[in-house]
Amino acid sequence: MAVTVRLKNILACLLCALTITALSVGAHYTSAYAVWFGNTPRALPIYSVGREDKTISISFDCAWGTDYTDKILEALRVSDVKATWFMVEFWSEKYPEYVKKIDAAGHEIGTHSATHSYMSKQNAEEIRLELKTSSQAISDITGKKVELFRPPYGDYNDRLIKTASEEGFYCIQWDVDSLDWRDLSATDIAMRVINGAKNGSIILMHNNGLHTAEAVPIILETLKNKGYTFVPIGELIYRENYSIDVTGRQQPAN
């Protein structure tokens, strides 16, 4: 009887130890340790930035057309806001005059891939080629190095994020989605952004959304009146000594 009790106690201790170990591992893989580089279960891009000040970024993806781009640029100029523009290679090659115009206005330019494909389906060499040719197409026009990359469709996996990192790119997502590509009204677009913005937010918009150009002045004026300051994403993020939590929020290292 004593032997049976002793065995039960041993088994209970082992079960308890295994449970604690499992919880510890789970905590490790679901906490701020889940960064986009290093020994982690999942690689993450930057969705937003942990900041105490009311600094945010607005970005525009460029893949098709230029119909509303001039109006967006004018709204940014009037509000004295510098944005980040993510350009697909075929767009930058088709509209080099807009690449020059955006760069000359003091805005930041990142790559949005070469072909606007689902890059999580590509192997590492295909990813490297997309990053190399798309960034080179921009640099050939602006003479500036491209450091930011936004995956098309917001689609990514560990291989894409890690390969991009190895190639020297910061992978950027967003935490405020305007949904302007759905042709929402200017008011609806603006309210989505205004209500969603917080310290360190990255706003996603598109250069050729049907009502984007109408929404931009409302967004900029309202958020500036709320005390927010806009900077390009390259100035918003931390370049070193940081971690990324499971929500994709970049944090300075402790």
C-alpha positions as CSV (number, residue, x, y, z in Angstrom):
1,M,0.0,0.0,0.0
2,A,2.8,2.4,0.9
3,V,4.6,1.6,-2.4
4,T,1.4,2.4,-4.3
5,V,1.0,5.7,-2.6
6,R,4.6,6.5,-3.2
7,L,4.3,5.7,-6.9
8,K,1.2,7.9,-7.1
9,N,3.1,10.8,-5.5
10,I,6.0,10.3,-7.9
11,L,3.6,10.3,-10.9
12,A,1.8,13.4,-9.6
13,C,5.1,15.2,-9.3
14,L,6.2,14.2,-12.8
15,L,2.8,15.3,-14.2
16,C,3.2,18.6,-12.4
17,A,6.7,19.1,-13.7
18,L,5.6,18.3,-17.2
19,T,2.7,20.8,-17.0
20,I,5.0,23.6,-15.7
21,T,7.4,22.8,-18.5
22,A,4.7,22.9,-21.1
23,L,3.3,26.2,-19.8
24,S,6.8,27.7,-19.7
25,V,7.4,26.7,-23.3
26,G,4.0,28.0,-24.3
27,A,4.7,31.3,-22.6
28,H,8.1,31.5,-24.4
29,Y,6.5,31.0,-27.8
30,T,3.6,33.3,-27.3
31,S,5.2,36.2,-25.6
32,A,7.5,39.1,-26.6
33,Y,10.1,36.4,-27.4
34,A,8.2,35.7,-30.6
35,V,10.3,38.2,-32.6
36,W,11.1,38.2,-36.3
37,F,14.7,37.1,-36.0
38,G,16.5,34.6,-33.8
39,N,15.4,31.3,-32.3
40,T,11.7,31.7,-32.5
41,P,8.7,29.7,-33.5
42,R,7.3,32.3,-35.9
43,A,8.9,35.3,-37.7
44,L,6.9,38.5,-37.6
45,P,7.0,41.7,-39.5
46,I,6.5,45.1,-37.9
47,Y,2.8,46.0,-37.5
48,S,3.2,48.9,-35.2
49,V,5.7,50.5,-32.9
50,G,5.7,50.8,-29.1
51,R,6.1,54.5,-28.5
52,E,5.1,56.8,-25.7
53,D,4.8,59.8,-27.9
54,K,2.0,60.4,-30.3
55,T,4.0,59.6,-33.4
56,I,2.5,57.6,-36.3
57,S,3.1,56.9,-40.0
58,I,0.9,56.9,-43.0
59,S,1.7,54.7,-46.0
60,F,0.5,54.2,-49.6
61,D,0.9,51.0,-51.6
62,C,1.4,51.6,-55.4
63,A,0.6,48.7,-57.7
64,W,-1.9,50.0,-60.3
65,G,-2.5,53.4,-61.8
66,T,-1.8,57.0,-60.8
67,D,-5.2,58.7,-61.2
68,Y,-5.3,60.1,-57.7
69,T,-1.7,60.3,-56.8
70,D,-1.2,64.0,-57.5
71,K,-4.1,64.9,-55.2
72,I,-2.7,62.7,-52.4
73,L,0.7,64.4,-52.8
74,E,-0.9,67.8,-52.7
75,A,-2.8,66.9,-49.5
76,L,0.4,65.7,-47.9
77,R,2.2,68.9,-49.0
78,V,-0.5,71.2,-47.5
79,S,-0.4,69.3,-44.2
80,D,3.4,69.2,-44.3
81,V,3.4,65.4,-43.8
82,K,6.0,62.9,-45.1
83,A,4.6,59.5,-45.9
84,T,6.1,56.1,-47.0
85,W,5.2,54.7,-50.4
86,F,5.6,51.0,-51.2
87,M,6.1,50.5,-54.9
88,V,5.8,47.3,-57.0
89,E,8.6,47.0,-59.6
90,F,6.3,47.0,-62.6
91,W,4.6,50.2,-61.2
92,S,7.9,52.0,-60.7
93,E,9.1,51.0,-64.1
94,K,5.8,52.2,-65.8
95,Y,5.6,55.5,-63.9
96,P,9.2,56.6,-63.2
97,E,8.1,60.2,-63.3
98,Y,5.9,59.5,-60.2
99,V,8.8,57.8,-58.4
100,K,10.8,60.9,-59.0
101,K,8.0,63.2,-58.0
102,I,7.3,61.3,-54.7
103,D,11.0,61.2,-53.9
104,A,11.5,64.9,-54.7
105,A,8.7,65.8,-52.3
106,G,10.7,64.3,-49.5
107,H,8.7,61.1,-49.0
108,E,10.2,57.7,-48.2
109,I,10.0,54.8,-50.7
110,G,10.0,51.1,-50.0
111,T,9.5,48.0,-52.2
112,H,6.2,46.2,-52.5
113,S,7.9,43.3,-54.4
114,A,8.6,42.8,-58.1
115,T,5.4,41.0,-59.2
116,H,2.9,41.5,-56.4
117,S,2.7,37.7,-55.9
118,Y,1.9,35.7,-52.8
119,M,5.5,35.5,-51.8
120,S,5.0,32.9,-49.0
121,K,4.7,30.4,-51.9
122,Q,8.2,31.3,-53.2
123,N,11.5,29.7,-52.2
124,A,14.3,31.8,-50.8
125,E,16.1,32.4,-54.1
126,E,12.8,33.6,-55.7
127,I,12.3,36.0,-52.8
128,R,15.8,37.4,-53.0
129,L,15.3,38.0,-56.7
130,E,12.0,39.9,-56.1
131,L,13.6,42.0,-53.4
132,K,16.7,42.7,-55.4
133,T,15.1,43.7,-58.7
134,S,12.3,45.7,-57.2
135,S,14.5,47.7,-54.9
136,Q,17.0,48.2,-57.7
137,A,14.3,49.6,-60.0
138,I,13.6,52.3,-57.3
139,S,17.2,53.0,-56.5
140,D,18.0,53.5,-60.2
141,I,15.5,56.3,-60.3
142,T,16.1,57.9,-56.9
143,G,19.7,57.1,-56.3
144,K,18.7,56.0,-52.7
145,K,18.9,52.7,-50.9
146,V,15.7,50.9,-50.3
147,E,15.4,49.5,-46.7
148,L,11.7,48.8,-46.2
149,F,9.6,46.0,-47.7
150,R,5.9,45.4,-47.5
151,P,4.7,41.9,-48.6
152,P,1.9,41.9,-51.1
153,Y,-1.5,41.1,-49.7
154,G,0.0,41.2,-46.2
155,D,1.0,37.5,-47.0
156,Y,4.1,36.1,-45.3
157,N,5.7,33.2,-43.6
158,D,8.9,32.6,-41.7
159,R,11.0,32.1,-44.8
160,L,9.9,35.4,-46.4
161,I,10.5,37.5,-43.3
162,K,13.9,35.9,-42.5
163,T,15.1,36.0,-46.1
164,A,14.1,39.7,-46.3
165,S,15.9,40.4,-43.1
166,E,19.0,38.6,-44.3
167,E,18.9,40.9,-47.4
168,G,18.8,44.0,-45.1
169,F,15.1,44.8,-45.3
170,Y,12.7,45.8,-42.5
171,C,9.4,44.0,-43.2
172,I,6.5,46.3,-42.6
173,Q,2.8,45.6,-42.2
174,W,0.1,47.8,-40.6
175,D,-2.2,48.0,-37.6
176,V,-4.7,50.5,-39.1
177,D,-6.3,49.3,-42.4
178,S,-8.2,52.0,-44.2
179,L,-9.9,49.5,-46.5
180,D,-9.8,52.2,-49.2
181,W,-9.3,49.5,-51.9
182,R,-12.9,48.5,-51.2
183,D,-14.1,51.9,-52.6
184,L,-15.6,53.0,-49.3
185,S,-16.7,56.6,-49.1
186,A,-14.1,59.2,-48.1
187,T,-15.9,59.6,-44.7
188,D,-15.9,55.9,-44.0
189,I,-12.2,55.6,-44.9
190,A,-11.3,58.6,-42.7
191,M,-13.3,57.4,-39.7
192,R,-11.7,53.9,-39.9
193,V,-8.2,55.5,-39.7
194,I,-9.0,58.2,-37.2
195,N,-10.7,55.7,-34.8
196,G,-8.0,53.1,-35.2
197,A,-4.9,55.2,-34.8
198,K,-2.8,55.1,-31.6
199,N,0.8,55.9,-30.6
200,G,3.1,54.1,-33.0
201,S,0.4,53.1,-35.6
202,I,1.2,52.4,-39.2
203,I,-1.7,53.3,-41.5
204,L,-2.3,51.4,-44.7
205,M,-3.7,53.2,-47.8
206,H,-3.4,52.9,-51.5
207,N,-2.4,55.5,-54.1
208,N,-5.2,54.6,-56.5
209,G,-8.2,54.0,-54.2
210,L,-11.3,55.6,-55.6
211,H,-11.9,57.9,-52.6
212,T,-8.5,57.8,-50.9
213,A,-7.5,61.3,-52.1
214,E,-10.6,62.8,-50.6
215,A,-10.1,61.0,-47.3
216,V,-6.4,61.9,-46.8
217,P,-6.9,65.6,-45.9
218,I,-9.6,64.7,-43.3
219,I,-7.3,62.1,-41.8
220,L,-4.3,64.3,-41.6
221,E,-6.1,67.4,-40.2
222,T,-8.1,65.4,-37.6
223,L,-5.2,63.4,-36.3
224,K,-2.9,66.4,-36.2
225,N,-5.6,68.2,-34.2
226,K,-5.6,65.3,-31.8
227,G,-1.9,65.8,-31.2
228,Y,-0.4,63.2,-33.5
229,T,2.8,63.8,-35.5
230,F,3.4,62.0,-38.8
231,V,6.8,60.6,-39.8
232,P,7.9,58.2,-42.5
233,I,8.0,54.6,-41.3
234,G,11.8,54.6,-41.4
235,E,11.8,57.2,-38.7
236,L,9.1,55.5,-36.7
237,I,10.6,52.1,-36.2
238,Y,13.6,51.0,-34.1
239,R,16.5,50.0,-36.2
240,E,18.3,47.8,-33.6
241,N,18.0,46.5,-30.0
242,Y,14.3,45.7,-30.2
243,S,11.8,42.8,-30.0
244,I,8.5,42.2,-31.6
245,D,5.6,40.8,-29.6
246,V,2.9,38.4,-30.8
247,T,0.7,41.3,-32.0
248,G,3.6,42.5,-34.3
249,R,4.2,45.5,-32.1
250,Q,7.9,46.5,-32.1
251,Q,9.3,47.3,-28.7
252,P,12.7,48.7,-27.6
253,A,14.8,46.0,-25.9
254,N,14.9,46.2,-22.1
